[in-house]
Amino acid sequence: MTTLYIRDVSQDVAETLKARAAAEGKSLSAYVAAELARIAARPTNAQIVARLKKRDRSNGPSAKAIVAVVQEGRR
C-alpha cells in the first residue's frame, strides 16, 4: 500500500471530512481512502467518450425520428 500526504487542505474541508468519517464510524484515513478509491474507479470523460465512439449505432433511431419524438413530446 502507498502512503499519501496531502498538504494545504483548508480547515473547513478537513473538519467536514472528519465529521463525515465519524458519522460513518471510520477513521479520517479510512474514509478518505475509500473516497479516493471511489473516485479512481470512475472512468474519465475521455474514457467515456472513447467508449461511446466505439458503439455500433447502425440499429438505432435516425436523427429525424429522434426530432419527431421530441417535437411530439412538446405538444
PDB file of N, CA, C and O in Angstrom:
ATOM      1  N   MET A   1       0.820  -1.180   0.000  1.00  0.00           N
ATOM      2  CA  MET A   1       0.000   0.000   0.000  1.00  0.00           C
ATOM      3  C   MET A   1       0.861   1.240   0.000  1.00  0.00           C
ATOM      4  O   MET A   1       1.947   1.262   0.581  1.00  0.00           O
ATOM      5  N   THR A   2       0.375   2.257  -0.647  1.00  0.00           N
ATOM      6  CA  THR A   2       1.098   3.520  -0.731  1.00  0.00           C
ATOM      7  C   THR A   2       0.571   4.496   0.304  1.00  0.00           C
ATOM      8  O   THR A   2      -0.617   4.497   0.625  1.00  0.00           O
ATOM      9  N   THR A   3       1.448   5.311   0.813  1.00  0.00           N
ATOM     10  CA  THR A   3       1.050   6.361   1.739  1.00  0.00           C
ATOM     11  C   THR A   3       1.029   7.679   0.992  1.00  0.00           C
ATOM     12  O   THR A   3       1.985   8.024   0.298  1.00  0.00           O
ATOM     13  N   LEU A   4      -0.068   8.416   1.136  1.00  0.00           N
ATOM     14  CA  LEU A   4      -0.186   9.730   0.507  1.00  0.00           C
ATOM     15  C   LEU A   4      -0.223  10.791   1.591  1.00  0.00           C
ATOM     16  O   LEU A   4      -0.833  10.605   2.643  1.00  0.00           O
ATOM     17  N   TYR A   5       0.431  11.890   1.322  1.00  0.00           N
ATOM     18  CA  TYR A   5       0.360  13.040   2.208  1.00  0.00           C
ATOM     19  C   TYR A   5      -0.250  14.168   1.396  1.00  0.00           C
ATOM     20  O   TYR A   5       0.196  14.456   0.285  1.00  0.00           O
ATOM     21  N   ILE A   6      -1.257  14.795   1.946  1.00  0.00           N
ATOM     22  CA  ILE A   6      -1.936  15.880   1.239  1.00  0.00           C
ATOM     23  C   ILE A   6      -1.724  17.159   2.024  1.00  0.00           C
ATOM     24  O   ILE A   6      -2.071  17.248   3.202  1.00  0.00           O
ATOM     25  N   ARG A   7      -1.157  18.133   1.364  1.00  0.00           N
ATOM     26  CA  ARG A   7      -0.859  19.408   2.014  1.00  0.00           C
ATOM     27  C   ARG A   7      -1.882  20.460   1.615  1.00  0.00           C
ATOM     28  O   ARG A   7      -2.614  20.306   0.637  1.00  0.00           O
ATOM     29  N   ASP A   8      -1.913  21.504   2.376  1.00  0.00           N
ATOM     30  CA  ASP A   8      -2.724  22.688   2.082  1.00  0.00           C
ATOM     31  C   ASP A   8      -4.209  22.397   1.972  1.00  0.00           C
ATOM     32  O   ASP A   8      -4.891  22.952   1.111  1.00  0.00           O
ATOM     33  N   VAL A   9      -4.709  21.535   2.834  1.00  0.00           N
ATOM     34  CA  VAL A   9      -6.139  21.277   2.920  1.00  0.00           C
ATOM     35  C   VAL A   9      -6.710  22.304   3.886  1.00  0.00           C
ATOM     36  O   VAL A   9      -6.234  22.444   5.013  1.00  0.00           O
ATOM     37  N   SER A  10      -7.738  23.023   3.436  1.00  0.00           N
ATOM     38  CA  SER A  10      -8.297  24.060   4.302  1.00  0.00           C
ATOM     39  C   SER A  10      -8.903  23.446   5.560  1.00  0.00           C
ATOM     40  O   SER A  10      -9.289  22.278   5.573  1.00  0.00           O
ATOM     41  N   GLN A  11      -8.978  24.236   6.593  1.00  0.00           N
ATOM     42  CA  GLN A  11      -9.534  23.772   7.860  1.00  0.00           C
ATOM     43  C   GLN A  11     -10.980  23.338   7.685  1.00  0.00           C
ATOM     44  O   GLN A  11     -11.400  22.336   8.265  1.00  0.00           O
ATOM     45  N   ASP A  12     -11.741  24.073   6.896  1.00  0.00           N
ATOM     46  CA  ASP A  12     -13.150  23.732   6.663  1.00  0.00           C
ATOM     47  C   ASP A  12     -13.291  22.351   6.011  1.00  0.00           C
ATOM     48  O   ASP A  12     -14.131  21.547   6.413  1.00  0.00           O
ATOM     49  N   VAL A  13     -12.463  22.095   5.012  1.00  0.00           N
ATOM     50  CA  VAL A  13     -12.517  20.804   4.328  1.00  0.00           C
ATOM     51  C   VAL A  13     -12.119  19.688   5.290  1.00  0.00           C
ATOM     52  O   VAL A  13     -12.772  18.645   5.335  1.00  0.00           O
ATOM     53  N   ALA A  14     -11.072  19.897   6.045  1.00  0.00           N
ATOM     54  CA  ALA A  14     -10.612  18.882   6.995  1.00  0.00           C
ATOM     55  C   ALA A  14     -11.694  18.571   8.024  1.00  0.00           C
ATOM     56  O   ALA A  14     -11.933  17.407   8.345  1.00  0.00           O
ATOM     57  N   GLU A  15     -12.341  19.601   8.537  1.00  0.00           N
ATOM     58  CA  GLU A  15     -13.389  19.395   9.536  1.00  0.00           C
ATOM     59  C   GLU A  15     -14.596  18.667   8.939  1.00  0.00           C
ATOM     60  O   GLU A  15     -15.197  17.808   9.586  1.00  0.00           O
ATOM     61  N   THR A  16     -14.939  19.018   7.709  1.00  0.00           N
ATOM     62  CA  THR A  16     -16.053  18.336   7.035  1.00  0.00           C
ATOM     63  C   THR A  16     -15.747  16.862   6.847  1.00  0.00           C
ATOM     64  O   THR A  16     -16.596  16.010   7.106  1.00  0.00           O
ATOM     65  N   LEU A  17     -14.530  16.557   6.395  1.00  0.00           N
ATOM     66  CA  LEU A  17     -14.147  15.163   6.186  1.00  0.00           C
ATOM     67  C   LEU A  17     -14.110  14.392   7.503  1.00  0.00           C
ATOM     68  O   LEU A  17     -14.531  13.237   7.557  1.00  0.00           O
ATOM     69  N   LYS A  18     -13.616  15.017   8.551  1.00  0.00           N
ATOM     70  CA  LYS A  18     -13.586  14.366   9.867  1.00  0.00           C
ATOM     71  C   LYS A  18     -15.001  14.059  10.344  1.00  0.00           C
ATOM     72  O   LYS A  18     -15.261  12.982  10.880  1.00  0.00           O
ATOM     73  N   ALA A  19     -15.910  15.005  10.147  1.00  0.00           N
ATOM     74  CA  ALA A  19     -17.298  14.790  10.580  1.00  0.00           C
ATOM     75  C   ALA A  19     -17.951  13.672   9.781  1.00  0.00           C
ATOM     76  O   ALA A  19     -18.674  12.850  10.343  1.00  0.00           O
ATOM     77  N   ARG A  20     -17.706  13.632   8.487  1.00  0.00           N
ATOM     78  CA  ARG A  20     -18.281  12.569   7.648  1.00  0.00           C
ATOM     79  C   ARG A  20     -17.707  11.211   8.034  1.00  0.00           C
ATOM     80  O   ARG A  20     -18.432  10.217   8.083  1.00  0.00           O
ATOM     81  N   ALA A  21     -16.421  11.171   8.304  1.00  0.00           N
ATOM     82  CA  ALA A  21     -15.782   9.918   8.721  1.00  0.00           C
ATOM     83  C   ALA A  21     -16.388   9.437  10.030  1.00  0.00           C
ATOM     84  O   ALA A  21     -16.706   8.256  10.175  1.00  0.00           O
ATOM     85  N   ALA A  22     -16.547  10.344  10.978  1.00  0.00           N
ATOM     86  CA  ALA A  22     -17.121   9.980  12.271  1.00  0.00           C
ATOM     87  C   ALA A  22     -18.551   9.487  12.119  1.00  0.00           C
ATOM     88  O   ALA A  22     -18.960   8.544  12.796  1.00  0.00           O
ATOM     89  N   ALA A  23     -19.317  10.124  11.228  1.00  0.00           N
ATOM     90  CA  ALA A  23     -20.710   9.722  11.010  1.00  0.00           C
ATOM     91  C   ALA A  23     -20.800   8.303  10.455  1.00  0.00           C
ATOM     92  O   ALA A  23     -21.789   7.607  10.681  1.00  0.00           O
ATOM     93  N   GLU A  24     -19.774   7.877   9.734  1.00  0.00           N
ATOM     94  CA  GLU A  24     -19.742   6.521   9.187  1.00  0.00           C
ATOM     95  C   GLU A  24     -18.976   5.553  10.083  1.00  0.00           C
ATOM     96  O   GLU A  24     -18.808   4.382   9.742  1.00  0.00           O
ATOM     97  N   GLY A  25     -18.517   6.043  11.222  1.00  0.00           N
ATOM     98  CA  GLY A  25     -17.782   5.187  12.146  1.00  0.00           C
ATOM     99  C   GLY A  25     -16.417   4.781  11.631  1.00  0.00           C
ATOM    100  O   GLY A  25     -15.923   3.700  11.952  1.00  0.00           O
ATOM    101  N   LYS A  26     -15.805   5.645  10.833  1.00  0.00           N
ATOM    102  CA  LYS A  26     -14.491   5.355  10.249  1.00  0.00           C
ATOM    103  C   LYS A  26     -13.476   6.384  10.725  1.00  0.00           C
ATOM    104  O   LYS A  26     -13.826   7.475  11.174  1.00  0.00           O
ATOM    105  N   SER A  27     -12.224   6.005  10.612  1.00  0.00           N
ATOM    106  CA  SER A  27     -11.170   6.983  10.844  1.00  0.00           C
ATOM    107  C   SER A  27     -11.114   7.907   9.633  1.00  0.00           C
ATOM    108  O   SER A  27     -11.603   7.565   8.556  1.00  0.00           O
ATOM    109  N   LEU A  28     -10.519   9.068   9.816  1.00  0.00           N
ATOM    110  CA  LEU A  28     -10.378  10.001   8.695  1.00  0.00           C
ATOM    111  C   LEU A  28      -9.605   9.341   7.564  1.00  0.00           C
ATOM    112  O   LEU A  28      -9.965   9.474   6.394  1.00  0.00           O
ATOM    113  N   SER A  29      -8.553   8.638   7.914  1.00  0.00           N
ATOM    114  CA  SER A  29      -7.726   7.975   6.904  1.00  0.00           C
ATOM    115  C   SER A  29      -8.528   6.935   6.116  1.00  0.00           C
ATOM    116  O   SER A  29      -8.437   6.883   4.890  1.00  0.00           O
ATOM    117  N   ALA A  30      -9.305   6.117   6.810  1.00  0.00           N
ATOM    118  CA  ALA A  30     -10.107   5.091   6.131  1.00  0.00           C
ATOM    119  C   ALA A  30     -11.177   5.724   5.255  1.00  0.00           C
ATOM    120  O   ALA A  30     -11.443   5.252   4.150  1.00  0.00           O
ATOM    121  N   TYR A  31     -11.792   6.798   5.753  1.00  0.00           N
ATOM    122  CA  TYR A  31     -12.832   7.469   4.987  1.00  0.00           C
ATOM    123  C   TYR A  31     -12.263   8.064   3.701  1.00  0.00           C
ATOM    124  O   TYR A  31     -12.818   7.865   2.620  1.00  0.00           O
ATOM    125  N   VAL A  32     -11.163   8.788   3.821  1.00  0.00           N
ATOM    126  CA  VAL A  32     -10.554   9.426   2.652  1.00  0.00           C
ATOM    127  C   VAL A  32     -10.040   8.373   1.675  1.00  0.00           C
ATOM    128  O   VAL A  32     -10.161   8.557   0.464  1.00  0.00           O
ATOM    129  N   ALA A  33      -9.479   7.292   2.162  1.00  0.00           N
ATOM    130  CA  ALA A  33      -9.003   6.219   1.277  1.00  0.00           C
ATOM    131  C   ALA A  33     -10.163   5.619   0.491  1.00  0.00           C
ATOM    132  O   ALA A  33     -10.019   5.332  -0.698  1.00  0.00           O
ATOM    133  N   ALA A  34     -11.302   5.426   1.135  1.00  0.00           N
ATOM    134  CA  ALA A  34     -12.474   4.885   0.448  1.00  0.00           C
ATOM    135  C   ALA A  34     -12.993   5.861  -0.601  1.00  0.00           C
ATOM    136  O   ALA A  34     -13.386   5.452  -1.693  1.00  0.00           O
ATOM    137  N   GLU A  35     -12.995   7.142  -0.273  1.00  0.00           N
ATOM    138  CA  GLU A  35     -13.440   8.159  -1.236  1.00  0.00           C
ATOM    139  C   GLU A  35     -12.491   8.220  -2.439  1.00  0.00           C
ATOM    140  O   GLU A  35     -12.942   8.343  -3.577  1.00  0.00           O
ATOM    141  N   LEU A  36     -11.202   8.137  -2.194  1.00  0.00           N
ATOM    142  CA  LEU A  36     -10.234   8.148  -3.294  1.00  0.00           C
ATOM    143  C   LEU A  36     -10.396   6.915  -4.178  1.00  0.00           C
ATOM    144  O   LEU A  36     -10.283   7.009  -5.401  1.00  0.00           O
ATOM    145  N   ALA A  37     -10.658   5.763  -3.568  1.00  0.00           N
ATOM    146  CA  ALA A  37     -10.872   4.535  -4.345  1.00  0.00           C
ATOM    147  C   ALA A  37     -12.116   4.675  -5.215  1.00  0.00           C
ATOM    148  O   ALA A  37     -12.129   4.227  -6.362  1.00  0.00           O
ATOM    149  N   ARG A  38     -13.167   5.300  -4.667  1.00  0.00           N
ATOM    150  CA  ARG A  38     -14.400   5.509  -5.423  1.00  0.00           C
ATOM    151  C   ARG A  38     -14.147   6.437  -6.611  1.00  0.00           C
ATOM    152  O   ARG A  38     -14.633   6.185  -7.713  1.00  0.00           O
ATOM    153  N   ILE A  39     -13.392   7.505  -6.385  1.00  0.00           N
ATOM    154  CA  ILE A  39     -13.066   8.442  -7.460  1.00  0.00           C
ATOM    155  C   ILE A  39     -12.212   7.756  -8.531  1.00  0.00           C
ATOM    156  O   ILE A  39     -12.454   7.934  -9.725  1.00  0.00           O
ATOM    157  N   ALA A  40     -11.234   6.987  -8.114  1.00  0.00           N
ATOM    158  CA  ALA A  40     -10.335   6.317  -9.061  1.00  0.00           C
ATOM    159  C   ALA A  40     -11.055   5.269  -9.892  1.00  0.00           C
ATOM    160  O   ALA A  40     -10.625   4.962 -11.004  1.00  0.00           O
ATOM    161  N   ALA A  41     -12.139   4.716  -9.373  1.00  0.00           N
ATOM    162  CA  ALA A  41     -12.883   3.680 -10.102  1.00  0.00           C
ATOM    163  C   ALA A  41     -13.739   4.262 -11.219  1.00  0.00           C
ATOM    164  O   ALA A  41     -14.121   3.548 -12.146  1.00  0.00           O
ATOM    165  N   ARG A  42     -14.042   5.554 -11.137  1.00  0.00           N
ATOM    166  CA  ARG A  42     -14.866   6.182 -12.164  1.00  0.00           C
ATOM    167  C   ARG A  42     -14.041   6.404 -13.427  1.00  0.00           C
ATOM    168  O   ARG A  42     -12.867   6.767 -13.347  1.00  0.00           O
ATOM    169  N   PRO A  43     -14.648   6.188 -14.593  1.00  0.00           N
ATOM    170  CA  PRO A  43     -13.907   6.469 -15.828  1.00  0.00           C
ATOM    171  C   PRO A  43     -13.766   7.978 -16.033  1.00  0.00           C
ATOM    172  O   PRO A  43     -14.591   8.760 -15.561  1.00  0.00           O
ATOM    173  N   THR A  44     -12.726   8.366 -16.732  1.00  0.00           N
ATOM    174  CA  THR A  44     -12.548   9.782 -17.058  1.00  0.00           C
ATOM    175  C   THR A  44     -13.514  10.149 -18.181  1.00  0.00           C
ATOM    176  O   THR A  44     -14.077   9.270 -18.835  1.00  0.00           O
ATOM    177  N   ASN A  45     -13.701  11.434 -18.400  1.00  0.00           N
ATOM    178  CA  ASN A  45     -14.556  11.868 -19.502  1.00  0.00           C
ATOM    179  C   ASN A  45     -14.012  11.365 -20.838  1.00  0.00           C
ATOM    180  O   ASN A  45     -14.777  10.955 -21.710  1.00  0.00           O
ATOM    181  N   ALA A  46     -12.705  11.397 -20.991  1.00  0.00           N
ATOM    182  CA  ALA A  46     -12.086  10.922 -22.232  1.00  0.00           C
ATOM    183  C   ALA A  46     -12.375   9.430 -22.441  1.00  0.00           C
ATOM    184  O   ALA A  46     -12.626   9.005 -23.569  1.00  0.00           O
ATOM    185  N   GLN A  47     -12.343   8.639 -21.373  1.00  0.00           N
ATOM    186  CA  GLN A  47     -12.643   7.212 -21.491  1.00  0.00           C
ATOM    187  C   GLN A  47     -14.110   6.992 -21.869  1.00  0.00           C
ATOM    188  O   GLN A  47     -14.418   6.103 -22.663  1.00  0.00           O
ATOM    189  N   ILE A  48     -14.999   7.785 -21.313  1.00  0.00           N
ATOM    190  CA  ILE A  48     -16.417   7.659 -21.650  1.00  0.00           C
ATOM    191  C   ILE A  48     -16.646   8.012 -23.107  1.00  0.00           C
ATOM    192  O   ILE A  48     -17.368   7.307 -23.812  1.00  0.00           O
ATOM    193  N   VAL A  49     -16.041   9.091 -23.564  1.00  0.00           N
ATOM    194  CA  VAL A  49     -16.190   9.497 -24.968  1.00  0.00           C
ATOM    195  C   VAL A  49     -15.644   8.412 -25.892  1.00  0.00           C
ATOM    196  O   VAL A  49     -16.279   8.071 -26.890  1.00  0.00           O
ATOM    197  N   ALA A  50     -14.492   7.878 -25.572  1.00  0.00           N
ATOM    198  CA  ALA A  50     -13.901   6.822 -26.406  1.00  0.00           C
ATOM    199  C   ALA A  50     -14.816   5.599 -26.464  1.00  0.00           C
ATOM    200  O   ALA A  50     -15.002   5.006 -27.527  1.00  0.00           O
ATOM    201  N   ARG A  51     -15.384   5.227 -25.320  1.00  0.00           N
ATOM    202  CA  ARG A  51     -16.292   4.077 -25.283  1.00  0.00           C
ATOM    203  C   ARG A  51     -17.546   4.342 -26.099  1.00  0.00           C
ATOM    204  O   ARG A  51     -18.027   3.453 -26.802  1.00  0.00           O
ATOM    205  N   LEU A  52     -18.076   5.543 -26.016  1.00  0.00           N
ATOM    206  CA  LEU A  52     -19.277   5.884 -26.786  1.00  0.00           C
ATOM    207  C   LEU A  52     -19.002   5.905 -28.286  1.00  0.00           C
ATOM    208  O   LEU A  52     -19.855   5.511 -29.081  1.00  0.00           O
ATOM    209  N   LYS A  53     -17.824   6.359 -28.671  1.00  0.00           N
ATOM    210  CA  LYS A  53     -17.469   6.406 -30.095  1.00  0.00           C
ATOM    211  C   LYS A  53     -17.357   5.009 -30.694  1.00  0.00           C
ATOM    212  O   LYS A  53     -17.556   4.834 -31.896  1.00  0.00           O
ATOM    213  N   LYS A  54     -17.041   4.019 -29.871  1.00  0.00           N
ATOM    214  CA  LYS A  54     -16.886   2.655 -30.357  1.00  0.00           C
ATOM    215  C   LYS A  54     -18.218   1.932 -30.545  1.00  0.00           C
ATOM    216  O   LYS A  54     -18.271   0.888 -31.196  1.00  0.00           O
ATOM    217  N   ARG A  55     -19.289   2.478 -29.979  1.00  0.00           N
ATOM    218  CA  ARG A  55     -20.584   1.796 -30.051  1.00  0.00           C
ATOM    219  C   ARG A  55     -21.127   1.760 -31.471  1.00  0.00           C
ATOM    220  O   ARG A  55     -20.972   2.707 -32.242  1.00  0.00           O
ATOM    221  N   ASP A  56     -21.763   0.653 -31.793  1.00  0.00           N
ATOM    222  CA  ASP A  56     -22.423   0.495 -33.087  1.00  0.00           C
ATOM    223  C   ASP A  56     -23.815   1.114 -32.984  1.00  0.00           C
ATOM    224  O   ASP A  56     -24.657   0.655 -32.212  1.00  0.00           O
ATOM    225  N   ARG A  57     -24.037   2.143 -33.760  1.00  0.00           N
ATOM    226  CA  ARG A  57     -25.326   2.830 -33.722  1.00  0.00           C
ATOM    227  C   ARG A  57     -26.144   2.572 -34.989  1.00  0.00           C
ATOM    228  O   ARG A  57     -27.126   3.269 -35.246  1.00  0.00           O
ATOM    229  N   SER A  58     -25.751   1.597 -35.761  1.00  0.00           N
ATOM    230  CA  SER A  58     -26.432   1.353 -37.038  1.00  0.00           C
ATOM    231  C   SER A  58     -27.879   0.904 -36.858  1.00  0.00           C
ATOM    232  O   SER A  58     -28.692   1.098 -37.762  1.00  0.00           O
ATOM    233  N   ASN A  59     -28.221   0.310 -35.718  1.00  0.00           N
ATOM    234  CA  ASN A  59     -29.583  -0.150 -35.493  1.00  0.00           C
ATOM    235  C   ASN A  59     -30.410   0.840 -34.676  1.00  0.00           C
ATOM    236  O   ASN A  59     -31.567   0.563 -34.360  1.00  0.00           O
ATOM    237  N   GLY A  60     -29.839   1.971 -34.336  1.00  0.00           N
ATOM    238  CA  GLY A  60     -30.540   2.959 -33.520  1.00  0.00           C
ATOM    239  C   GLY A  60     -31.462   3.829 -34.359  1.00  0.00           C
ATOM    240  O   GLY A  60     -31.498   3.719 -35.585  1.00  0.00           O
ATOM    241  N   PRO A  61     -32.204   4.690 -33.685  1.00  0.00           N
ATOM    242  CA  PRO A  61     -33.120   5.576 -34.398  1.00  0.00           C
ATOM    243  C   PRO A  61     -32.354   6.629 -35.194  1.00  0.00           C
ATOM    244  O   PRO A  61     -31.225   6.982 -34.856  1.00  0.00           O
ATOM    245  N   SER A  62     -32.980   7.118 -36.244  1.00  0.00           N
ATOM    246  CA  SER A  62     -32.361   8.165 -37.052  1.00  0.00           C
ATOM    247  C   SER A  62     -32.538   9.510 -36.346  1.00  0.00           C
ATOM    248  O   SER A  62     -33.359   9.647 -35.439  1.00  0.00           O
ATOM    249  N   ALA A  63     -31.764  10.483 -36.776  1.00  0.00           N
ATOM    250  CA  ALA A  63     -31.889  11.822 -36.211  1.00  0.00           C
ATOM    251  C   ALA A  63     -33.292  12.364 -36.459  1.00  0.00           C
ATOM    252  O   ALA A  63     -33.862  13.043 -35.605  1.00  0.00           O
ATOM    253  N   LYS A  64     -33.840  12.064 -37.623  1.00  0.00           N
ATOM    254  CA  LYS A  64     -35.191  12.530 -37.971  1.00  0.00           C
ATOM    255  C   LYS A  64     -36.229  11.939 -37.015  1.00  0.00           C
ATOM    256  O   LYS A  64     -37.151  12.637 -36.594  1.00  0.00           O
ATOM    257  N   ALA A  65     -36.087  10.675 -36.677  1.00  0.00           N
ATOM    258  CA  ALA A  65     -37.022  10.026 -35.757  1.00  0.00           C
ATOM    259  C   ALA A  65     -36.904  10.604 -34.350  1.00  0.00           C
ATOM    260  O   ALA A  65     -37.909  10.767 -33.658  1.00  0.00           O
ATOM    261  N   ILE A  66     -35.706  10.906 -33.936  1.00  0.00           N
ATOM    262  CA  ILE A  66     -35.496  11.496 -32.607  1.00  0.00           C
ATOM    263  C   ILE A  66     -36.138  12.874 -32.533  1.00  0.00           C
ATOM    264  O   ILE A  66     -36.814  13.200 -31.558  1.00  0.00           O
ATOM    265  N   VAL A  67     -35.921  13.680 -33.569  1.00  0.00           N
ATOM    266  CA  VAL A  67     -36.515  15.020 -33.599  1.00  0.00           C
ATOM    267  C   VAL A  67     -38.034  14.922 -33.566  1.00  0.00           C
ATOM    268  O   VAL A  67     -38.692  15.704 -32.880  1.00  0.00           O
ATOM    269  N   ALA A  68     -38.592  13.975 -34.296  1.00  0.00           N
ATOM    270  CA  ALA A  68     -40.048  13.813 -34.335  1.00  0.00           C
ATOM    271  C   ALA A  68     -40.596  13.471 -32.948  1.00  0.00           C
ATOM    272  O   ALA A  68     -41.635  13.998 -32.553  1.00  0.00           O
ATOM    273  N   VAL A  69     -39.921  12.607 -32.212  1.00  0.00           N
ATOM    274  CA  VAL A  69     -40.369  12.221 -30.875  1.00  0.00           C
ATOM    275  C   VAL A  69     -40.269  13.408 -29.916  1.00  0.00           C
ATOM    276  O   VAL A  69     -41.161  13.625 -29.096  1.00  0.00           O
ATOM    277  N   VAL A  70     -39.192  14.166 -30.020  1.00  0.00           N
ATOM    278  CA  VAL A  70     -39.035  15.341 -29.165  1.00  0.00           C
ATOM    279  C   VAL A  70     -40.125  16.359 -29.464  1.00  0.00           C
ATOM    280  O   VAL A  70     -40.724  16.922 -28.547  1.00  0.00           O
ATOM    281  N   GLN A  71     -40.380  16.591 -30.726  1.00  0.00           N
ATOM    282  CA  GLN A  71     -41.412  17.547 -31.102  1.00  0.00           C
ATOM    283  C   GLN A  71     -42.804  17.079 -30.645  1.00  0.00           C
ATOM    284  O   GLN A  71     -43.626  17.890 -30.220  1.00  0.00           O
ATOM    285  N   GLU A  72     -43.051  15.806 -30.733  1.00  0.00           N
ATOM    286  CA  GLU A  72     -44.336  15.261 -30.281  1.00  0.00           C
ATOM    287  C   GLU A  72     -44.493  15.443 -28.771  1.00  0.00           C
ATOM    288  O   GLU A  72     -45.590  15.723 -28.286  1.00  0.00           O
ATOM    289  N   GLY A  73     -43.416  15.286 -28.046  1.00  0.00           N
ATOM    290  CA  GLY A  73     -43.456  15.445 -26.603  1.00  0.00           C
ATOM    291  C   GLY A  73     -43.693  16.884 -26.170  1.00  0.00           C
ATOM    292  O   GLY A  73     -44.117  17.124 -25.040  1.00  0.00           O
ATOM    293  N   ARG A  74     -43.430  17.833 -27.039  1.00  0.00           N
ATOM    294  CA  ARG A  74     -43.611  19.250 -26.717  1.00  0.00           C
ATOM    295  C   ARG A  74     -45.034  19.718 -26.986  1.00  0.00           C
ATOM    296  O   ARG A  74     -45.396  20.831 -26.606  1.00  0.00           O
ATOM    297  N   ARG A  75     -45.836  18.902 -27.626  1.00  0.00           N
ATOM    298  CA  ARG A  75     -47.196  19.314 -27.977  1.00  0.00           C
ATOM    299  C   ARG A  75     -48.135  19.126 -26.834  1.00  0.00           C
ATOM    300  O   ARG A  75     -49.323  19.423 -26.956  1.00  0.00           O
TER     301      ARG A  75
END
